[in-house]
Amino acid sequence: MNLDENISIVKEKPAIFLEGELVYLRPLDYEDISGDYQYWLNDKNICKLNQHHRYPVTKDELEDFIKNTRADKNSIVLAVVQKSNNQHIGNVCLQKINFINRTAEIASIIAQKTANGFLCTLESMKLITAHGFNEINLNRIYGGTPTEHAVILKTVEMLGYSLEGISRQAIYKNGKYLDVQNYSILREEFLKNELYK
């Protein structure tokens, strides 16, 4: 009898940091680079409404990015993993964390095509928003996205973020200047919002 036949391979349990119904959030891992992650930031269509795809991204640069985010206490970058198949479908983060002003910027990318793309975006941003207020003691979380990015704009509206204003022609993308819609949510608004309870 072959010894290998008696050895069961035990899959390593994922390092779940935050968990919802559709997705869980975990730290980025170097193994993510060998999946589709290495292609997302080089895909013009995936990046058409964000500020990536300006310069090509290499495997070495992604490895450096993961290494740096692990050491950076002013940002939390998490992989968004679809629970139904354990597939890494995107990233969500709180960045530019300021512990004096108690503020942070939220950002998200759901790059892998999935039937529940909008709901996965909504849930991942909900999870990290709640984490920012409940665990990091933030007072304000803010962000911005081109006015054409309907998914993110609908998401932040549903999550209780308020429009602060428009930055006109703030980014250059796809041969034209785009306006950016700025939004934020305050701790007092988060605490009153039934969606987070």
Salt bridges, closest charged atoms under 4 A:
GLU19 OE2 - LYS83 NZ 2.94
ASP29 OD2 - ARG70 NH2 3.99
ASP32 OD1 - ARG26 NH2 2.67
ASP32 OD1 - HIS88 ND1 3.68
GLU105 OE1 - LYS96 NZ 3.40
GLU164 OE1 - ARG140 NH2 2.81
